[in-house]
Amino acid sequence: MVNWRLKPHPDFPSMALDAVGVSIDRRGDVLSLRYMIEGDVERVRWPEPAAPARADELWQHSCFEAFVQPVGRSGYVELNLSPSGRWASYAFDGRREGMRDALVVPVTAWAMPVLTATADLREIGGADWRIGLTMVVEAIDGTKSFWALTHAPGPPDFHNPDCFIATLPAPDGP
């Protein structure tokens, strides 16, 4: 497992969370994620629990995200992982281009303050992966903070490939 710390966007500081850590691991084409939050979690607006199912626009509320791009390709997969149990996966041909539902069905578990997820990414193959790890945090007053490994200049843009700075190598051998 490789451990990372997310940073809040400088224009959208969090009034609730102090830190977001993410551990990532790869076994073959399976990505494992473990998000750990620190801070005043009572000041975060968490979505209500729901049966696991695909749902759109999860990013409009508190949501964990991962962007996975095979090295040398412009396409990538976006995973949205809600603490509610809902999820979404999208495939893109390029930066915000050619969006469609991905075949990926992540499995998640949420137990405050940790969300774990696994996703079979055979859809994008066995290349080395560039990864962007992010989180949207909605406070109880409705304000949002945007956390990422790094932020490009300007407004928050999790789709910016300059933000995909984590890497996981392709598995060795067949």
GROMACS elastic network, one bead per residue, 0.5 to 0.9 nm:
[ bonds ]
;  ai    aj funct       b0    kb
    1    23     6  0.59698   500
    1    24     6  0.53735   500
    1    26     6  0.79027   500
    1    32     6  0.87376   500
    2    22     6  0.82100   500
    2    23     6  0.53837   500
    2    24     6  0.52964   500
    2    25     6  0.64258   500
    2   166     6  0.89849   500
    2   168     6  0.88786   500
    3    21     6  0.70952   500
    3    22     6  0.57243   500
    3    24     6  0.65195   500
    4    20     6  0.86152   500
    4    21     6  0.56966   500
    4    22     6  0.51644   500
    4    23     6  0.62124   500
    4    24     6  0.81075   500
    4   133     6  0.86566   500
    4   149     6  0.73682   500
    4   166     6  0.82554   500
    5    19     6  0.73748   500
    5    20     6  0.59249   500
    5    22     6  0.62539   500
    5    23     6  0.88340   500
    5   148     6  0.82175   500
    5   149     6  0.65165   500
    6    19     6  0.71660   500
    6    20     6  0.54179   500
    6    21     6  0.61025   500
    6    22     6  0.75345   500
    6   133     6  0.74434   500
    6   134     6  0.69696   500
    6   135     6  0.81631   500
    6   147     6  0.55981   500
    6   150     6  0.73007   500
    7    10     6  0.84829   500
    7    19     6  0.76344   500
    7    20     6  0.75577   500
    7   134     6  0.88545   500
    7   146     6  0.81560   500
    7   147     6  0.51069   500
    7   148     6  0.53830   500
    7   149     6  0.59860   500
    7   150     6  0.66019   500
    7   151     6  0.80980   500
    8    11     6  0.83470   500
    8    12     6  0.67948   500
    8    13     6  0.57433   500
    8    14     6  0.68789   500
    8    19     6  0.86268   500
    8    20     6  0.89703   500
    8   135     6  0.89777   500
    8   145     6  0.64514   500
    8   146     6  0.55079   500
    8   148     6  0.65746   500
    8   149     6  0.87889   500
    8   150     6  0.86461   500
    8   151     6  0.84744   500
    9    12     6  0.52817   500
    9    13     6  0.63092   500
    9    14     6  0.88250   500
    9   145     6  0.69319   500
    9   146     6  0.55228   500
    9   147     6  0.59990   500
    9   148     6  0.74804   500
    9   150     6  0.83247   500
    9   151     6  0.65155   500
    9   155     6  0.82664   500
    9   156     6  0.67051   500
   10    13     6  0.60313   500
   10   146     6  0.89556   500
   10   151     6  0.86560   500
   11   145     6  0.85226   500
   11   154     6  0.89833   500
   11   155     6  0.77900   500
   11   156     6  0.86012   500
   12   143     6  0.85541   500
   12   144     6  0.68628   500
   12   146     6  0.64844   500
   12   147     6  0.89370   500
   12   156     6  0.87104   500
   13   144     6  0.81409   500
   13   145     6  0.55607   500
   13   146     6  0.77294   500
   13   147     6  0.88888   500
   14    17     6  0.57443   500
   14    18     6  0.74014   500
   14   137     6  0.75246   500
   14   138     6  0.87312   500
   14   139     6  0.79062   500
   14   143     6  0.84622   500
   14   144     6  0.72122   500
   14   145     6  0.51367   500
   14   146     6  0.80342   500
   14   147     6  0.88795   500
   15    18     6  0.82730   500
   15    40     6  0.84517   500
   15    43     6  0.77355   500
   15    44     6  0.87673   500
   15   139     6  0.71592   500
   15   143     6  0.85457   500
   15   144     6  0.88665   500
   15   145     6  0.81921   500
   16    38     6  0.88446   500
   16    39     6  0.60032   500
   16    40     6  0.50628   500
   16    41     6  0.63719   500
   16    42     6  0.78149   500
   16    43     6  0.53285   500
   16    44     6  0.61960   500
   16   137     6  0.84293   500
   16   138     6  0.88959   500
   16   139     6  0.66093   500
   16   140     6  0.89419   500
   17    20     6  0.75637   500
   17    37     6  0.70493   500
   17    38     6  0.57932   500
   17    40     6  0.58492   500
   17    41     6  0.67018   500
   17    43     6  0.82763   500
   17    44     6  0.79809   500
   17   137     6  0.81853   500
   18    37     6  0.78404   500
   18    38     6  0.55553   500
   18    40     6  0.77999   500
   19    36     6  0.82080   500
   19    37     6  0.58757   500
   19    38     6  0.50566   500
   19    39     6  0.67666   500
   20    35     6  0.69182   500
   20    36     6  0.57081   500
   20    38     6  0.63447   500
   20    39     6  0.89915   500
   20   135     6  0.82496   500
   20   147     6  0.78051   500
   21    34     6  0.80858   500
   21    35     6  0.57152   500
   21    36     6  0.50514   500
   21    37     6  0.64018   500
   21    38     6  0.84143   500
   22    33     6  0.67986   500
   22    34     6  0.54309   500
   22    36     6  0.61929   500
   22    37     6  0.87864   500
   22   133     6  0.76846   500
   23    32     6  0.80318   500
   23    33     6  0.57516   500
   23    34     6  0.50521   500
   23    35     6  0.66117   500
   23    36     6  0.84048   500
   24    31     6  0.71635   500
   24    32     6  0.56114   500
   24    34     6  0.65875   500
   24    35     6  0.88672   500
   24   168     6  0.85346   500
   25    30     6  0.82783   500
   25    31     6  0.59109   500
   25    32     6  0.50996   500
   25    33     6  0.67300   500
   25   168     6  0.76301   500
   26    29     6  0.68525   500
   26    30     6  0.56675   500
   26    32     6  0.62174   500
   26   168     6  0.68517   500
   26   169     6  0.81933   500
   26   170     6  0.84307   500
   26   171     6  0.80485   500
   27    30     6  0.52604   500
   27    31     6  0.67438   500
   27    32     6  0.81264   500
   27   171     6  0.71173   500
   28    31     6  0.81749   500
   28   120     6  0.88294   500
   28   121     6  0.89779   500
   28   122     6  0.85543   500
   28   126     6  0.72495   500
   28   170     6  0.73510   500
   28   171     6  0.54352   500
   28   172     6  0.85434   500
   29   119     6  0.83205   500
   29   120     6  0.57639   500
   29   121     6  0.52026   500
   29   122     6  0.52247   500
   29   123     6  0.86725   500
   29   124     6  0.84293   500
   29   125     6  0.68172   500
   29   126     6  0.62653   500
   29   170     6  0.82764   500
   29   171     6  0.80093   500
   30   118     6  0.66872   500
   30   119     6  0.55290   500
   30   121     6  0.58217   500
   30   122     6  0.75639   500
   31   117     6  0.81261   500
   31   118     6  0.55426   500
   31   119     6  0.52977   500
   31   120     6  0.64386   500
   31   121     6  0.70246   500
   32   116     6  0.75010   500
   32   117     6  0.57950   500
   32   119     6  0.66717   500
   32   120     6  0.89858   500
   33    66     6  0.87035   500
   33   115     6  0.80129   500
   33   116     6  0.55822   500
   33   117     6  0.51433   500
   33   118     6  0.62760   500
   33   119     6  0.86557   500
   34   114     6  0.68344   500
   34   115     6  0.57740   500
   34   117     6  0.65489   500
   34   118     6  0.89369   500
   35    64     6  0.77377   500
   35   113     6  0.82286   500
   35   114     6  0.55731   500
   35   115     6  0.51753   500
   35   116     6  0.63613   500
   35   117     6  0.86684   500
   36   112     6  0.85901   500
   36   113     6  0.58519   500
   36   115     6  0.67569   500
   36   116     6  0.88097   500
   37    41     6  0.80593   500
   37   112     6  0.82930   500
   37   113     6  0.54524   500
   37   114     6  0.65831   500
   37   115     6  0.88208   500
   38    41     6  0.73288   500
   38   113     6  0.72481   500
   39    42     6  0.86704   500
   39    43     6  0.88391   500
   40    43     6  0.57261   500
   40    44     6  0.75400   500
   41    44     6  0.53499   500
   41    45     6  0.85418   500
   41    46     6  0.89660   500
   41   112     6  0.84324   500
   41   113     6  0.78231   500
   42    45     6  0.77923   500
   42    46     6  0.89624   500
   42   139     6  0.89248   500
   42   140     6  0.82928   500
   43   138     6  0.87921   500
   43   139     6  0.56770   500
   43   140     6  0.55078   500
   43   141     6  0.82352   500
   44    62     6  0.77842   500
   44   137     6  0.68980   500
   44   138     6  0.58610   500
   44   140     6  0.53015   500
   44   141     6  0.85801   500
   45    61     6  0.77780   500
   45    62     6  0.68356   500
   45   137     6  0.78686   500
   45   138     6  0.55395   500
   45   139     6  0.51924   500
   45   141     6  0.81653   500
   45   142     6  0.77799   500
   46    49     6  0.88555   500
   46    61     6  0.77319   500
   46    62     6  0.60564   500
   46    63     6  0.86945   500
   46    82     6  0.88398   500
   46    83     6  0.70735   500
   46    84     6  0.76590   500
   46   137     6  0.87025   500
   46   138     6  0.76394   500
   46   139     6  0.84979   500
   46   140     6  0.84722   500
   47    50     6  0.86051   500
   47    61     6  0.73137   500
   47    62     6  0.70131   500
   47    63     6  0.87676   500
   47    82     6  0.74936   500
   47    83     6  0.65844   500
   47    84     6  0.53290   500
   48    83     6  0.80956   500
   48    84     6  0.54390   500
   48    85     6  0.88719   500
   49    52     6  0.89712   500
   49    83     6  0.72680   500
   49    85     6  0.62734   500
   49    86     6  0.83770   500
   50    53     6  0.81975   500
   50    84     6  0.53265   500
   50    85     6  0.56453   500
   50    86     6  0.66240   500
   51    84     6  0.78385   500
   51    85     6  0.60670   500
   51    86     6  0.68651   500
   52    84     6  0.79261   500
   52    87     6  0.71385   500
   52   107     6  0.84178   500
   52   108     6  0.83682   500
   53    85     6  0.72555   500
   53    86     6  0.50573   500
   53    87     6  0.61963   500
   53    88     6  0.81318   500
   53   105     6  0.89438   500
   54    86     6  0.58501   500
   54    87     6  0.50044   500
   54    88     6  0.51331   500
   54    89     6  0.79376   500
   54   105     6  0.82318   500
   55    58     6  0.67652   500
   55    86     6  0.60625   500
   55    87     6  0.58632   500
   55    88     6  0.56829   500
   56    59     6  0.82618   500
   56    80     6  0.87446   500
   56    86     6  0.89919   500
   56    87     6  0.79043   500
   56    88     6  0.62642   500
   56    89     6  0.89782   500
   57    60     6  0.57365   500
   57    61     6  0.82307   500
   57    80     6  0.87135   500
   57    88     6  0.84037   500
   58    61     6  0.60223   500
   58    62     6  0.76460   500
   58    63     6  0.63096   500
   58    80     6  0.65988   500
   58    81     6  0.76536   500
   58    82     6  0.65118   500
   58    86     6  0.79064   500
   58    87     6  0.74090   500
   58    88     6  0.75878   500
   59    62     6  0.66910   500
   59    63     6  0.54606   500
   59    64     6  0.79190   500
   59    65     6  0.81122   500
   59    80     6  0.69110   500
   59    81     6  0.86545   500
   59    82     6  0.82004   500
   59   135     6  0.83437   500
   59   136     6  0.64321   500
   60    63     6  0.77934   500
   60   136     6  0.77110   500
   60   138     6  0.82504   500
   61    82     6  0.84796   500
   61   136     6  0.66973   500
   61   137     6  0.67824   500
   61   138     6  0.55579   500
   61   142     6  0.89835   500
   61   144     6  0.81042   500
   62    82     6  0.69948   500
   62    83     6  0.77186   500
   62   135     6  0.73224   500
   62   136     6  0.51285   500
   62   138     6  0.50469   500
   62   139     6  0.82499   500
   62   144     6  0.83235   500
   63    80     6  0.66058   500
   63    81     6  0.58053   500
   63    83     6  0.68084   500
   63   134     6  0.86060   500
   63   135     6  0.56987   500
   63   136     6  0.52468   500
   63   137     6  0.67543   500
   63   138     6  0.85495   500
   64    79     6  0.82187   500
   64    80     6  0.59884   500
   64    81     6  0.50092   500
   64    82     6  0.61976   500
   64    83     6  0.79164   500
   64   115     6  0.82304   500
   64   133     6  0.81210   500
   64   134     6  0.61570   500
   64   136     6  0.65388   500
   64   137     6  0.85845   500
   65    78     6  0.71599   500
   65    79     6  0.54066   500
   65    81     6  0.59209   500
   65    82     6  0.85463   500
   65   132     6  0.82065   500
   65   133     6  0.60734   500
   65   134     6  0.50286   500
   65   135     6  0.56877   500
   65   136     6  0.80719   500
   65   158     6  0.89578   500
   66    77     6  0.81792   500
   66    78     6  0.58321   500
   66    79     6  0.51512   500
   66    80     6  0.68945   500
   66    81     6  0.84207   500
   66   131     6  0.68857   500
   66   132     6  0.56262   500
   66   134     6  0.61180   500
   66   135     6  0.84930   500
   67    76     6  0.67640   500
   67    77     6  0.56828   500
   67    79     6  0.63606   500
   67   130     6  0.80807   500
   67   131     6  0.54160   500
   67   133     6  0.64785   500
   67   134     6  0.82595   500
   67   158     6  0.81345   500
   67   159     6  0.76486   500
   67   164     6  0.72268   500
   68    75     6  0.88883   500
   68    76     6  0.54726   500
   68    77     6  0.52371   500
   68    78     6  0.65294   500
   68    79     6  0.83408   500
   68   121     6  0.88107   500
   68   124     6  0.86369   500
   68   129     6  0.62393   500
   68   130     6  0.58407   500
   68   132     6  0.66265   500
   68   133     6  0.88542   500
   68   164     6  0.77754   500
   69    72     6  0.84529   500
   69    73     6  0.69864   500
   69    74     6  0.73123   500
   69    75     6  0.62884   500
   69    77     6  0.64998   500
   69    78     6  0.89060   500
   69   124     6  0.78865   500
   69   128     6  0.84690   500
   69   129     6  0.54833   500
   69   130     6  0.51103   500
   69   131     6  0.63169   500
   69   132     6  0.85863   500
   69   161     6  0.85309   500
   69   164     6  0.79206   500
   70    73     6  0.56985   500
   70    74     6  0.79429   500
   70    75     6  0.75212   500
   70    76     6  0.68818   500
   70   124     6  0.68187   500
   70   125     6  0.76610   500
   70   126     6  0.81018   500
   70   127     6  0.56233   500
   70   128     6  0.57773   500
   70   130     6  0.61511   500
   70   131     6  0.87279   500
   71    74     6  0.83257   500
   71   127     6  0.65497   500
   71   128     6  0.55233   500
   71   129     6  0.55228   500
   71   130     6  0.60811   500
   71   167     6  0.89002   500
   72   127     6  0.88171   500
   72   128     6  0.88619   500
   73    76     6  0.78675   500
   73    93     6  0.88828   500
   73    94     6  0.84880   500
   74    92     6  0.83964   500
   74    93     6  0.63617   500
   74    95     6  0.73217   500
   74   161     6  0.87716   500
   75    91     6  0.73093   500
   75    92     6  0.52487   500
   75    95     6  0.74440   500
   75    97     6  0.85740   500
   75    98     6  0.89288   500
   75   124     6  0.87054   500
   76    90     6  0.84108   500
   76    91     6  0.58824   500
   76    92     6  0.53739   500
   76    93     6  0.67575   500
   76    94     6  0.70423   500
   76    95     6  0.82715   500
   76   124     6  0.76414   500
   77    89     6  0.69238   500
   77    90     6  0.55795   500
   77    92     6  0.62402   500
   77   102     6  0.71634   500
   77   104     6  0.86700   500
   77   121     6  0.84959   500
   77   123     6  0.89333   500
   77   124     6  0.77920   500
   78    88     6  0.80180   500
   78    89     6  0.55491   500
   78    90     6  0.51269   500
   78    91     6  0.64149   500
   78    92     6  0.79382   500
   78   102     6  0.83840   500
   78   159     6  0.86663   500
   79    87     6  0.74076   500
   79    88     6  0.58495   500
   79    90     6  0.66807   500
   79   104     6  0.83738   500
   79   106     6  0.78529   500
   79   119     6  0.87410   500
   80    86     6  0.84418   500
   80    87     6  0.54413   500
   80    89     6  0.62837   500
   80    90     6  0.86075   500
   81    84     6  0.84309   500
   81    85     6  0.74269   500
   81    86     6  0.66343   500
   81    88     6  0.67933   500
   81    89     6  0.87861   500
   81   106     6  0.80540   500
   81   108     6  0.72877   500
   81   115     6  0.85293   500
   81   117     6  0.78788   500
   82    85     6  0.56941   500
   82    86     6  0.53902   500
   82    87     6  0.58555   500
   82    88     6  0.86596   500
   82   108     6  0.85273   500
   82   110     6  0.86435   500
   82   115     6  0.87965   500
   83    86     6  0.73225   500
   83    87     6  0.89008   500
   83   108     6  0.83204   500
   83   109     6  0.76964   500
   83   110     6  0.56061   500
   83   111     6  0.84678   500
   83   112     6  0.88948   500
   83   115     6  0.70095   500
   84    87     6  0.85582   500
   84   110     6  0.78608   500
   85   107     6  0.87943   500
   85   108     6  0.67091   500
   85   109     6  0.71810   500
   85   110     6  0.75322   500
   86   108     6  0.86390   500
   87   105     6  0.79841   500
   87   106     6  0.71685   500
   87   107     6  0.85980   500
   87   108     6  0.83239   500
   88   101     6  0.79253   500
   88   102     6  0.84068   500
   88   104     6  0.84910   500
   88   105     6  0.78003   500
   88   106     6  0.81344   500
   89   100     6  0.86134   500
   89   101     6  0.60041   500
   89   102     6  0.52411   500
   89   103     6  0.73856   500
   89   104     6  0.60067   500
   89   105     6  0.70760   500
   89   106     6  0.79374   500
   90    99     6  0.64500   500
   90   100     6  0.54964   500
   90   103     6  0.80654   500
   90   104     6  0.80760   500
   91    98     6  0.76465   500
   91    99     6  0.57286   500
   91   100     6  0.54437   500
   91   101     6  0.60395   500
   91   103     6  0.83725   500
   92    95     6  0.70023   500
   92    96     6  0.64159   500
   92    97     6  0.56812   500
   92    98     6  0.51282   500
   92   100     6  0.66826   500
   92   101     6  0.88902   500
   92   102     6  0.86295   500
   93    96     6  0.77852   500
   93    97     6  0.55289   500
   93    98     6  0.50940   500
   93    99     6  0.70692   500
   94    98     6  0.69631   500
   94    99     6  0.86424   500
   95    98     6  0.86148   500
   95   159     6  0.61716   500
   95   160     6  0.68245   500
   95   161     6  0.73927   500
   96    99     6  0.66450   500
   96   159     6  0.67295   500
   96   160     6  0.88178   500
   99   102     6  0.88505   500
  101   104     6  0.84507   500
  102   105     6  0.82158   500
  102   123     6  0.80336   500
  103   121     6  0.85568   500
  103   123     6  0.70112   500
  104   119     6  0.65283   500
  104   120     6  0.63201   500
  104   121     6  0.64015   500
  104   122     6  0.84707   500
  104   123     6  0.74322   500
  105   118     6  0.88009   500
  105   119     6  0.64122   500
  105   120     6  0.74139   500
  106   117     6  0.64043   500
  106   118     6  0.55546   500
  106   120     6  0.72326   500
  107   116     6  0.81988   500
  107   117     6  0.53790   500
  107   118     6  0.53648   500
  107   119     6  0.65064   500
  108   115     6  0.69613   500
  108   116     6  0.54955   500
  108   118     6  0.66804   500
  108   119     6  0.88836   500
  109   114     6  0.82187   500
  109   115     6  0.56655   500
  109   116     6  0.52882   500
  109   117     6  0.65083   500
  110   113     6  0.76980   500
  110   114     6  0.59552   500
  110   116     6  0.65695   500
  110   117     6  0.88880   500
  111   114     6  0.54054   500
  111   115     6  0.64060   500
  111   116     6  0.86857   500
  112   115     6  0.74394   500
  120   123     6  0.79159   500
  121   124     6  0.58054   500
  121   125     6  0.68193   500
  121   126     6  0.86801   500
  122   126     6  0.71227   500
  124   127     6  0.79768   500
  125   128     6  0.89100   500
  125   170     6  0.89283   500
  126   129     6  0.83408   500
  126   169     6  0.87742   500
  126   170     6  0.54786   500
  126   171     6  0.69777   500
  127   169     6  0.72526   500
  127   170     6  0.50460   500
  127   171     6  0.82036   500
  128   167     6  0.71701   500
  128   168     6  0.58525   500
  128   171     6  0.82075   500
  129   166     6  0.81889   500
  129   167     6  0.55083   500
  129   168     6  0.51698   500
  129   169     6  0.62685   500
  129   170     6  0.71817   500
  130   161     6  0.86880   500
  130   164     6  0.55264   500
  130   165     6  0.62848   500
  130   166     6  0.57204   500
  130   168     6  0.66927   500
  130   169     6  0.87992   500
  131   161     6  0.88512   500
  131   163     6  0.80920   500
  131   165     6  0.60366   500
  131   167     6  0.58417   500
  131   168     6  0.77249   500
  132   148     6  0.72759   500
  132   149     6  0.67474   500
  132   150     6  0.85393   500
  132   158     6  0.74280   500
  132   159     6  0.83137   500
  132   160     6  0.89298   500
  132   161     6  0.78788   500
  132   162     6  0.88017   500
  132   163     6  0.57500   500
  132   165     6  0.62105   500
  132   166     6  0.64400   500
  132   167     6  0.89204   500
  133   147     6  0.83217   500
  133   148     6  0.57332   500
  133   149     6  0.59927   500
  133   150     6  0.89479   500
  133   158     6  0.84340   500
  133   163     6  0.83594   500
  133   164     6  0.74677   500
  133   165     6  0.86915   500
  133   166     6  0.79414   500
  134   146     6  0.74381   500
  134   147     6  0.53338   500
  134   149     6  0.68326   500
  134   158     6  0.70745   500
  135   145     6  0.82946   500
  135   146     6  0.60523   500
  135   147     6  0.50064   500
  135   148     6  0.65689   500
  136   144     6  0.67952   500
  136   145     6  0.59594   500
  136   147     6  0.62913   500
  136   148     6  0.89479   500
  137   143     6  0.82771   500
  137   144     6  0.54267   500
  137   145     6  0.51796   500
  137   146     6  0.64298   500
  137   147     6  0.78093   500
  138   141     6  0.79848   500
  138   142     6  0.58849   500
  138   143     6  0.57892   500
  138   145     6  0.66588   500
  138   146     6  0.89727   500
  139   142     6  0.52786   500
  139   143     6  0.54203   500
  139   144     6  0.61202   500
  139   145     6  0.80941   500
  140   143     6  0.74900   500
  141   144     6  0.88964   500
  146   156     6  0.68058   500
  146   158     6  0.88371   500
  147   150     6  0.81926   500
  147   151     6  0.83852   500
  147   156     6  0.87841   500
  148   151     6  0.64196   500
  148   158     6  0.73960   500
  148   163     6  0.75509   500
  149   163     6  0.67151   500
  149   164     6  0.78063   500
  149   165     6  0.71350   500
  149   166     6  0.79892   500
  150   162     6  0.82255   500
  150   163     6  0.54876   500
  150   164     6  0.81947   500
  150   165     6  0.76928   500
  151   154     6  0.83197   500
  151   155     6  0.86652   500
  151   156     6  0.68577   500
  151   157     6  0.75611   500
  151   158     6  0.79007   500
  151   160     6  0.85977   500
  151   162     6  0.80807   500
  151   163     6  0.60988   500
  152   155     6  0.80386   500
  152   156     6  0.75320   500
  152   157     6  0.74135   500
  152   158     6  0.88441   500
  152   160     6  0.72921   500
  152   162     6  0.67399   500
  152   163     6  0.66877   500
  153   156     6  0.82098   500
  154   157     6  0.81620   500
  157   160     6  0.57101   500
  157   163     6  0.84941   500
  158   161     6  0.80272   500
  158   163     6  0.68353   500
  158   164     6  0.86007   500
  159   162     6  0.85965   500
  159   163     6  0.75939   500
  159   164     6  0.84968   500
  160   163     6  0.56757   500
  160   164     6  0.75396   500
  161   164     6  0.52280   500
  161   165     6  0.82485   500
  162   165     6  0.69645   500
  163   166     6  0.86417   500
  164   167     6  0.79918   500
  168   171     6  0.89531   500
  169   172     6  0.85966   500
  171   174     6  0.80212   500
